[in-house]
Amino acid sequence: MPVYEYSCPECRKRASIYQTYEQYGNVSVQCPHCGSLDLKRIINRVRFARSEESRLESLADSSSWADFDEQDPRSMARMMRKMGQEMGEEMPPEFDDVIDRLDAGESPEEIEKSMPELGGVGDDL
């Protein structure tokens, strides 16, 4: 089934929209969240099969983490983006939201306060 991914610059949300092959590029698409017609197509990642062991080995390579600074939100965003890519799975929109906020310089603590369902605030673990 041809389902295409779009990003809306108006409301900054993502949408998966079903279109037939005949409709794609010939029929305008509308954001299901805000109604905007200014959607931008997101090209999904190309995937190839890798073993879990291979992915974990890539993440464990210390040379790729040499510039990581856990005190710098932008550095954390780069690390999270790389980890998401290495996992080879589509991450939920909240993952991208967190990365965008870290890239903008927002602290993890501020993000966690505004998104408690992601941070486990109040969990007694």
N, C-alpha and C positions, 0 to 999 in steps of 0.2 A: 504494500500500500504506500503510495507516495505521500508522505507526511513531511512537510518542509518546516524548518525552524526559522523564526523571525525574531528580531529585536525591535522594540518600539522606542524611538528617541523621545517621544512625548512623555510616556509614563515609566520608561526605563524597565519594562517588563519583557519577558520572553513569551513567545506563543508557538505552539505546534499547530500547523494548519494543514488539513487534508486538502489536496488539490489533485485532480486527474492530470495526466500528462498534457492533455489538450488545454486545460485551464492554466497551467503554470506559464507565467509570462504573458498570458493573454487576458487574464481576468485580475483586476486589482484585489488586493487583500486588505482586510480591515482588522485592526487590533481588537481582540475580543475583550480587552480590559478597559480601554478608553475610547475606542472608536476611530482612532487616527488611521489615515490612509498612507502615512509616511513610514511604512515598515521597511526594515533592512533585512535582507536574507542573511542568515548565519549558515555558513558552510560547516557541516559537522566534521569532526576529525575522521581521518582515515584510520581504520583500526587493523591491526594485524595481531595474530595470535602469539602470545608470549606466555611462558610459564610464570606462575607466581614467584618461583625461585629467581627467575631472571629479573623480574620487576624489583624484587626486594634487594637483589645484588646491586642493581643500578642505584637504588636509594641509599644503600649502605656505603657506596664509594665516597670516601671522605674528601677526595679532591673536588667533588662537585659542590661541597658545602663550605668551601674555604672562606667565601665572602658572607656567610650567614651571620647576622647579628640579631640575637633574640630581643634586643632592646629597641630595634628599629622596625616600626610597622611595615615599611616598604620592603625591607629585607624578608620579613615574615610572609608578605604577600608573594614575593618571588618564590620562596620555598614552598608555600602551599600550592601555587600554580604548578610548579614542577612535580610535586607529589601527585596532584590530580592528573597530570598528563601521564605520569608513570603508571598509575593505576589502570589506565586504559579503559575506564568506564565513564559514562556520562555522569557528571556530578549535578546535584540539584541546584536550582537557581540561587538558593541561600548561600551556597559555597561561593558562587561568583560575586554575590553581594558583599560577603565578608572580605573577599580579596580586593574588591573595588574600594571598600572603606579603608582597608589597611594601606592600599596604594595612595589614598588621599591623605594618609598620615594619622588617621584615627587610631587610638590605642586599643589593644585587645580588650581591656577592661571596659572601655566605653561601649564597644560593640557588644560585649557580653551582657551589659546592663540593659541594652535596648533589644536584645534578642535572647532572653533567658532560656527559651526552649532549646536553644542550640548549645548553651554552655553548661547546662545541668545545674543551674543555681537552685539551691534548696535540696539537692540530692544528698542523701546521707550515705555516701559510699566511702 
